[in-house]
Amino acid sequence: MNKIYVKDIINSRIAVSPEKGETLYKFIVNELSTKKPFYLSFSDVEDTTTAFLNKAIGNLYNNFSSEELNKYLSIIDLDDLDKYLLKKVITRAKVDIKNISEIDEV
């Protein structure tokens, strides 16, 4: 599987701004369109925020199912705090998508 380094995509070891998150998001969308599994490595990323993760990862749930993301995208090399933040972001994204679906049904 191909391994993509976040630091190389955003040209920084600091992953805090929504703008950098948007850059990574666009890259991930392009990679997902190939339908080939890949690793997204946070190796050497020193700082990560939920603002960054919401843009980069949370927004993926607007366009892809959990099944698709689990099949093609493997996020690796996160420290424990960043794993916790990522889990919060993903949980929130799924809740938001569910709420939007319920509103659309009304």
LODRENTOR-10914 format. One record per residue: residue number from 1; residue in three letters; chain; x, y, z of N, C-alpha, C, CB in turn. Coordinates in pm, 1 decimal, decimal comma. Each point is the difference from the previous one (the first is absolute). Glycine has a CB too. Example, Ala and Ser with C-alpha at 12.3 -4.5 7.8 and 13.67 -1.06 7.14 Angstrom:
BEGIN
1 | ALA | A | 1319,0 | -569,0 | 780,0 | -89,0 | 119,0 | 0,0 | 90,0 | 120,0 | 0,0 | -189,2 | -117,3 | 124,6 $
2 | SER | A | 154,2 | 222,3 | -196,6 | 82,0 | 119,0 | 6,0 | -77,0 | 109,0 | 73,0 | 118,4 | -62,8 | -214,5 $
end
This chain:
BEGIN
1 | MET | A | 83,5 | -118,7 | 0,0 | -83,5 | 118,7 | 0,0 | 87,7 | 124,7 | 0,0 | -182,5 | -124,7 | 121,3 $
2 | ASN | A | 137,1 | 224,2 | -190,6 | 69,2 | 127,7 | -6,5 | -7,6 | 71,1 | 135,6 | -52,6 | 17,3 | -247,0 $
3 | LYS | A | 162,2 | 44,7 | 288,8 | 1,5 | 75,7 | 125,3 | 20,2 | 147,4 | -33,0 | 91,9 | -199,1 | 129,6 $
4 | ILE | A | -186,9 | 280,5 | -83,5 | 3,5 | 143,4 | -24,0 | 23,7 | 69,9 | 133,1 | -155,6 | -20,2 | -200,2 $
5 | TYR | A | 249,4 | 112,5 | 201,3 | 35,3 | 71,1 | 122,2 | -69,6 | 136,0 | 4,4 | 222,4 | -118,6 | 5,9 $
6 | VAL | A | -297,6 | 140,5 | 100,9 | -73,3 | 125,3 | 17,9 | 94,4 | 119,0 | -10,0 | -167,3 | -117,8 | 145,3 $
7 | LYS | A | 282,7 | 109,5 | -81,0 | 95,3 | 112,0 | 1,0 | 42,6 | 39,8 | -140,8 | 80,6 | -76,3 | 223,1 $
8 | ASP | A | -74,4 | -20,5 | -314,1 | 38,6 | 30,3 | -137,7 | -113,2 | 68,7 | -76,2 | 154,6 | -196,6 | 3,7 $
9 | ILE | A | -276,6 | 159,1 | 24,8 | -115,0 | 57,8 | -70,1 | -24,5 | 143,9 | 45,2 | -101,7 | -229,2 | -21,3 $
10 | ILE | A | 113,0 | 253,5 | 151,1 | -28,0 | 135,3 | 51,5 | 127,1 | 84,4 | 13,0 | -196,5 | -93,4 | 123,2 $
11 | ASN | A | 310,7 | 35,6 | -157,1 | 129,4 | 69,6 | 7,3 | 27,6 | 58,4 | 138,1 | -22,6 | 52,6 | -241,3 $
12 | SER | A | -9,1 | -132,6 | 342,9 | 20,7 | 45,8 | 137,7 | -7,3 | -119,0 | 95,0 | -97,9 | 226,7 | -55,7 $
13 | ARG | A | 161,7 | -212,6 | 169,7 | -12,6 | -99,3 | 106,8 | -107,8 | 41,2 | 99,7 | 242,3 | -60,1 | -27,5 $
14 | ILE | A | -304,7 | 173,8 | 2,0 | -104,7 | 53,5 | 86,8 | -132,4 | -6,2 | -76,1 | 165,1 | 153,3 | 121,4 $
15 | ALA | A | -258,8 | -233,1 | -70,6 | -129,6 | -20,0 | -66,1 | -109,3 | 61,2 | 86,7 | 81,3 | -213,3 | -112,2 $
16 | VAL | A | -92,2 | 345,5 | 106,5 | -94,3 | 67,2 | 88,9 | -104,9 | 84,1 | -72,8 | 180,1 | 3,0 | 167,9 $
17 | SER | A | -150,4 | 48,7 | -283,9 | -92,8 | 93,8 | -63,9 | -101,8 | -71,7 | -89,0 | 179,4 | 173,9 | 6,3 $
18 | PRO | A | -300,6 | -119,7 | -12,6 | -100,1 | -55,6 | -91,5 | 46,0 | 7,1 | -146,1 | -178,8 | 67,3 | 162,3 $
19 | GLU | A | 258,5 | 33,4 | -196,3 | 48,8 | 12,5 | -137,4 | 90,7 | -117,6 | -37,0 | -15,2 | 250,3 | 18,9 $
20 | LYS | A | 102,9 | -287,8 | 71,9 | 85,3 | -117,7 | -24,3 | -85,8 | -126,6 | -4,1 | 195,7 | 114,0 | 114,1 $
21 | GLY | A | -299,3 | -117,7 | -30,3 | -92,7 | -112,3 | -1,8 | -70,2 | -12,7 | -133,7 | -31,9 | 27,4 | 244,1 $
22 | GLU | A | -7,0 | 84,5 | -301,1 | -64,9 | 1,1 | -132,0 | 94,9 | -52,5 | -107,5 | -142,1 | 195,1 | 71,5 $
23 | THR | A | 268,8 | -156,9 | -62,6 | 100,9 | -49,9 | -93,8 | 8,3 | -152,3 | 7,2 | 129,9 | 215,0 | 22,6 $
24 | LEU | A | -123,8 | -266,9 | 98,5 | 7,4 | -145,0 | 17,2 | -129,4 | -66,2 | -45,9 | 158,1 | 30,6 | 192,6 $
25 | TYR | A | -271,9 | 28,8 | -161,0 | -129,9 | -53,9 | -41,1 | -4,9 | -19,0 | -152,0 | -109,4 | 112,5 | 197,9 $
26 | LYS | A | 147,8 | -10,6 | -272,7 | -2,9 | -8,3 | -146,6 | 91,7 | -110,9 | -50,1 | -50,6 | 245,5 | -12,4 $
27 | PHE | A | 165,9 | -258,9 | 75,8 | 92,5 | -106,3 | -38,4 | -61,5 | -137,0 | 26,5 | 194,3 | 151,2 | 49,1 $
28 | ILE | A | -255,2 | -168,1 | 67,8 | -61,3 | -128,4 | 35,7 | -113,1 | -34,5 | -96,3 | 60,3 | 38,2 | 240,9 $
29 | VAL | A | -144,3 | 58,5 | -273,3 | -110,3 | -24,0 | -94,4 | 55,3 | -50,3 | -132,7 | -138,8 | 179,7 | 110,7 $
30 | ASN | A | 244,9 | -117,8 | -157,7 | 62,4 | -43,5 | -124,8 | 52,0 | -143,3 | 11,3 | 62,4 | 238,0 | -49,4 $
31 | GLU | A | 1,7 | -269,7 | 160,1 | 50,8 | -136,2 | 21,2 | -114,1 | -101,1 | 7,6 | 198,2 | 94,7 | 120,7 $
32 | LEU | A | -305,5 | -59,4 | -50,6 | -113,9 | -91,5 | 12,8 | -64,2 | -28,1 | -135,0 | -39,8 | 85,7 | 230,9 $
33 | SER | A | 46,0 | 9,5 | -321,8 | -60,8 | -19,0 | -131,9 | 70,4 | -108,9 | -80,5 | -68,1 | 239,5 | 2,7 $
34 | THR | A | 190,4 | -275,1 | 35,7 | 72,3 | -106,8 | -70,2 | -48,0 | -138,6 | 41,3 | 197,3 | 150,5 | -15,4 $
35 | LYS | A | -271,9 | -156,6 | 126,5 | -52,0 | -127,4 | 53,2 | 112,4 | -97,3 | 35,7 | -206,5 | 31,8 | -137,6 $
36 | LYS | A | 321,4 | 23,2 | 178,1 | 112,2 | -82,0 | 45,0 | 28,3 | 33,1 | 146,2 | 98,7 | -9,4 | -234,9 $
37 | PRO | A | -82,5 | -91,9 | 319,6 | 27,6 | 24,9 | 141,9 | 133,2 | 73,2 | 19,9 | -131,9 | -205,6 | 57,6 $
38 | PHE | A | 135,8 | 290,1 | 44,2 | 123,8 | 71,0 | 32,2 | 5,4 | 31,7 | 148,8 | 6,3 | 97,8 | -231,5 $
39 | TYR | A | 116,3 | -78,8 | 279,2 | 24,7 | 43,2 | 136,8 | 17,9 | 151,5 | 0,6 | 107,1 | -223,0 | 59,5 $
40 | LEU | A | -166,5 | 287,4 | 39,0 | 21,8 | 142,0 | 23,5 | 77,1 | 10,2 | 130,9 | -213,4 | 71,0 | -125,7 $
41 | SER | A | 341,1 | -36,3 | 115,8 | 89,4 | -0,3 | 115,5 | 15,6 | 139,2 | 61,0 | 120,5 | -193,4 | -100,9 $
42 | PHE | A | -140,0 | 198,9 | 231,8 | 23,2 | 122,0 | 76,2 | 139,2 | -0,6 | 63,4 | -246,6 | 17,1 | 44,8 $
43 | SER | A | 335,3 | -100,6 | -95,3 | 136,7 | -6,4 | 49,3 | 66,0 | 137,7 | -11,8 | 15,2 | -244,3 | -66,1 $
44 | ASP | A | 53,2 | 286,0 | 171,0 | 71,6 | 128,1 | 6,5 | -90,9 | 122,7 | 4,2 | 182,3 | -111,2 | -121,8 $
45 | VAL | A | -312,9 | 91,9 | 134,6 | -89,4 | 114,1 | 21,3 | -0,2 | 26,3 | 150,2 | -147,0 | -54,0 | -205,6 $
46 | GLU | A | 185,9 | 173,7 | 244,0 | 22,1 | 31,7 | 140,9 | -124,2 | 48,8 | 73,1 | 230,6 | 54,2 | -61,8 $
47 | ASP | A | -321,9 | 8,5 | -9,8 | -118,3 | 56,0 | 64,7 | -118,5 | -12,2 | -95,0 | 141,7 | 160,6 | 136,2 $
48 | THR | A | -255,1 | -201,4 | -82,6 | -121,9 | -16,7 | -78,6 | -116,3 | 56,3 | 80,2 | 91,9 | -206,5 | -116,8 $
49 | THR | A | -186,8 | 270,5 | 48,3 | -118,2 | 53,5 | 67,4 | -126,6 | -57,5 | -62,7 | 124,9 | 211,8 | 55,7 $
50 | THR | A | -235,3 | -199,3 | 18,0 | -127,8 | -45,4 | -55,6 | -41,3 | 87,9 | -117,7 | -68,6 | -86,9 | 226,1 $
51 | ALA | A | 107,8 | 213,0 | -228,3 | -32,0 | 86,4 | -114,8 | 59,8 | -58,3 | -127,8 | -6,8 | 202,7 | 151,0 $
52 | PHE | A | 130,2 | -246,8 | -142,1 | 66,4 | -63,5 | -114,0 | -67,9 | -132,0 | -34,9 | 217,2 | 108,7 | 65,3 $
53 | LEU | A | -238,7 | -192,9 | 35,0 | -58,3 | -132,3 | -24,2 | -143,3 | 7,8 | -51,9 | 146,6 | -89,9 | 179,3 $
54 | ASN | A | -224,1 | 187,8 | -132,5 | -136,4 | 16,2 | -51,0 | 0,7 | 25,7 | -150,1 | -72,0 | 89,1 | 222,7 $
55 | LYS | A | 158,9 | -0,6 | -267,3 | 8,5 | 31,7 | -143,1 | 56,1 | -117,0 | -79,8 | 30,6 | 241,0 | 57,8 $
56 | ALA | A | 76,5 | -302,0 | -6,5 | 69,8 | -103,4 | -75,8 | -71,9 | -133,6 | 0,7 | 210,0 | 115,6 | 53,7 $
57 | ILE | A | -262,1 | -156,7 | 61,1 | -58,0 | -133,8 | 15,0 | -151,2 | 5,1 | 18,2 | 214,7 | -76,8 | 100,1 $
58 | GLY | A | -262,2 | 162,0 | -11,6 | -143,8 | 7,6 | 26,6 | -81,5 | 26,6 | -125,0 | 53,6 | 80,9 | 226,4 $
59 | ASN | A | -5,0 | 7,6 | -312,9 | -72,6 | 32,5 | -122,7 | -11,0 | -116,8 | -96,8 | 77,6 | 231,6 | 27,9 $
60 | LEU | A | 8,7 | -329,8 | -14,4 | -7,3 | -117,1 | -88,3 | -134,0 | -71,3 | 13,3 | 248,1 | -26,3 | 17,8 $
61 | TYR | A | -306,5 | 32,6 | 101,4 | -126,3 | -70,0 | 25,2 | -118,1 | 66,2 | -71,2 | 90,8 | -72,0 | 220,7 $
62 | ASN | A | -70,7 | 191,4 | -276,7 | -103,7 | 63,0 | -81,9 | -7,9 | -62,6 | -138,6 | 34,1 | 212,1 | 126,4 $
63 | ASN | A | 75,5 | -274,4 | -169,7 | 8,3 | -50,2 | -137,5 | 26,4 | -149,1 | -12,3 | 79,9 | 221,7 | -59,6 $
64 | PHE | A | -40,3 | -283,9 | 168,6 | 33,6 | -142,2 | -3,5 | -65,3 | -70,3 | 117,8 | 218,8 | 49,4 | -115,6 $
65 | SER | A | -253,0 | -174,6 | 96,1 | -56,0 | -79,3 | 109,6 | 113,0 | -47,1 | 91,6 | -193,7 | -74,7 | -146,5 $
66 | SER | A | 157,0 | 36,5 | 266,6 | 98,4 | -57,1 | 92,8 | 64,4 | -123,3 | -61,2 | -130,4 | 87,6 | 196,2 $
67 | GLU | A | 51,1 | -166,4 | -266,9 | 51,7 | -122,2 | -61,7 | 108,6 | 32,7 | -102,6 | -222,9 | -111,6 | 35,9 $
68 | GLU | A | 197,4 | 212,1 | -119,7 | 100,3 | 39,4 | -99,6 | 127,3 | 49,4 | 67,3 | -183,2 | 59,5 | -160,0 $
69 | LEU | A | 166,8 | 24,6 | 260,2 | 117,0 | 55,0 | 68,6 | 79,5 | -109,6 | 69,3 | -121,9 | 215,7 | 32,4 $
70 | ASN | A | 52,7 | -308,2 | 31,5 | 69,2 | -110,3 | 67,7 | 70,3 | -91,9 | -99,4 | -169,1 | 11,0 | 183,4 $
71 | LYS | A | 113,6 | -24,1 | -301,8 | 57,8 | -88,5 | -101,7 | 127,8 | 58,1 | -61,6 | -230,2 | -84,9 | -48,4 $
72 | TYR | A | 230,5 | 215,6 | 23,7 | 110,2 | 59,5 | -75,5 | 97,4 | 84,2 | 82,3 | -153,2 | -0,1 | -190,1 $
73 | LEU | A | 109,4 | 53,8 | 302,5 | 82,2 | 93,6 | 77,4 | 36,4 | -58,7 | 135,7 | -109,9 | 192,1 | -117,1 $
74 | SER | A | 239,7 | -203,9 | 142,7 | 49,5 | -44,2 | 131,1 | 86,5 | 111,5 | 58,1 | -5,1 | -246,2 | -69,4 $
75 | ILE | A | -40,7 | 302,7 | 180,1 | 73,6 | 108,6 | 64,6 | 93,2 | -60,6 | 104,0 | -190,4 | 164,7 | -38,6 $
76 | ILE | A | 319,0 | -132,4 | 27,6 | 100,9 | -62,1 | 85,9 | 92,1 | 106,1 | 60,8 | -9,4 | -209,1 | -140,6 $
77 | ASP | A | 87,1 | 163,5 | 237,8 | 106,1 | 79,7 | 62,2 | -51,8 | 122,3 | 76,2 | 149,0 | -77,2 | -181,6 $
78 | LEU | A | -262,8 | 61,3 | 247,7 | -53,0 | 104,4 | 87,8 | 37,8 | -31,9 | 143,8 | -192,4 | 44,7 | -158,6 $
79 | ASP | A | 225,4 | 57,6 | 236,5 | 21,8 | -24,9 | 142,4 | -136,1 | -13,9 | 68,4 | 220,5 | 128,8 | -3,1 $
80 | ASP | A | -220,0 | -163,8 | 129,9 | -125,3 | -29,3 | 70,7 | -96,1 | 118,5 | 3,1 | 126,2 | -161,8 | 138,5 $
81 | LEU | A | -74,6 | 281,7 | -115,9 | -86,9 | 117,8 | 3,0 | -63,7 | 23,6 | -136,8 | 143,1 | 100,9 | 180,8 $
82 | ASP | A | -63,6 | -111,7 | -285,5 | -53,5 | 23,0 | -134,1 | -98,6 | -109,3 | -41,4 | 212,3 | 117,3 | -59,7 $
83 | LYS | A | -190,7 | -240,0 | 106,1 | -98,4 | -106,6 | -23,9 | -132,5 | 35,4 | 65,9 | 184,2 | -171,4 | -12,6 $
84 | TYR | A | -176,2 | 223,8 | 133,5 | -120,3 | 42,3 | 72,3 | -71,5 | 111,9 | -76,4 | 107,9 | -64,6 | 219,5 $
85 | LEU | A | -32,1 | 164,3 | -264,2 | -58,9 | 110,6 | -75,6 | -63,6 | -49,6 | -129,5 | 169,8 | 155,7 | 98,6 $
86 | LEU | A | -102,0 | -245,9 | -167,6 | -53,6 | -54,4 | -124,9 | -129,6 | -75,4 | 24,7 | 232,0 | -16,7 | -91,5 $
87 | LYS | A | -235,4 | -61,4 | 197,9 | -121,5 | -74,6 | 33,1 | -116,2 | 95,4 | 26,5 | 139,9 | -185,8 | 96,1 $
88 | LYS | A | -113,1 | 295,6 | -24,2 | -103,9 | 100,6 | 25,7 | -49,9 | 61,6 | -130,2 | 103,6 | 48,6 | 223,1 $
89 | VAL | A | -12,6 | -15,6 | -311,2 | -35,5 | 61,8 | -128,1 | -85,7 | -95,0 | -83,4 | 212,8 | 134,7 | 5,3 $
90 | ILE | A | -174,0 | -260,9 | -12,5 | -75,1 | -97,7 | -79,6 | -137,8 | -23,7 | 59,6 | 214,7 | -108,9 | -69,1 $
91 | THR | A | -220,9 | 94,5 | 200,2 | -129,6 | -20,1 | 66,1 | -92,0 | 117,6 | -27,8 | 110,1 | -136,2 | 179,9 $
92 | ARG | A | -58,1 | 256,6 | -167,3 | -79,8 | 120,7 | -24,3 | -46,1 | 7,3 | -146,0 | 127,3 | 118,8 | 182,2 $
93 | ALA | A | -39,5 | -152,5 | -274,6 | -36,0 | 3,5 | -142,2 | -113,0 | -97,9 | -29,3 | 235,3 | 65,3 | -58,6 $
94 | LYS | A | -228,5 | -184,0 | 117,3 | -105,0 | -100,2 | -21,3 | -132,8 | 46,2 | 59,2 | 173,8 | -180,7 | 2,5 $
95 | VAL | A | -170,7 | 242,9 | 114,2 | -122,4 | 51,8 | 62,7 | -59,1 | 110,2 | -87,4 | 88,1 | -56,5 | 231,0 $
96 | ASP | A | -4,1 | 146,0 | -280,5 | -48,3 | 108,9 | -84,6 | -65,0 | -53,2 | -127,2 | 179,7 | 147,5 | 91,6 $
97 | ILE | A | -118,9 | -247,2 | -154,0 | -55,8 | -59,3 | -122,1 | -133,8 | -65,5 | 31,0 | 231,8 | -38,0 | -92,1 $
98 | LYS | A | -240,1 | -32,5 | 203,8 | -125,0 | -65,3 | 39,6 | -108,9 | 104,0 | 22,6 | 129,3 | -188,7 | 104,9 $
99 | ASN | A | -96,1 | 297,9 | -37,5 | -97,3 | 105,9 | 26,1 | -48,2 | 64,8 | -129,4 | 108,6 | 41,1 | 221,2 $
100 | ILE | A | -19,3 | -20,1 | -315,6 | -38,4 | 57,4 | -129,2 | -94,3 | -94,7 | -73,1 | 219,2 | 123,9 | -13,5 $
101 | SER | A | -189,9 | -253,5 | 18,0 | -86,3 | -99,4 | -64,5 | -138,9 | 1,9 | 60,4 | 199,3 | -142,1 | -48,3 $
102 | GLU | A | -207,3 | 152,8 | 179,5 | -130,1 | 2,5 | 67,3 | -77,8 | 126,0 | -35,9 | 95,9 | -135,0 | 188,0 $
103 | ILE | A | -28,3 | 247,1 | -201,2 | -66,3 | 124,9 | -38,5 | -52,1 | -10,5 | -142,8 | 148,9 | 130,6 | 156,1 $
104 | ASP | A | -69,9 | -190,8 | -245,2 | -41,4 | -16,5 | -139,4 | -124,4 | -86,3 | -13,2 | 237,1 | 25,7 | -67,7 $
105 | GLU | A | -256,2 | -118,0 | 161,6 | -115,2 | -89,9 | -5,0 | -129,0 | 68,5 | 42,5 | 153,6 | -188,9 | 45,4 $
106 | VAL | A | -143,6 | 299,2 | 25,9 | -119,5 | 69,0 | 51,2 | -71,9 | 73,5 | -110,3 | 109,1 | 24,3 | 221,2 $
end
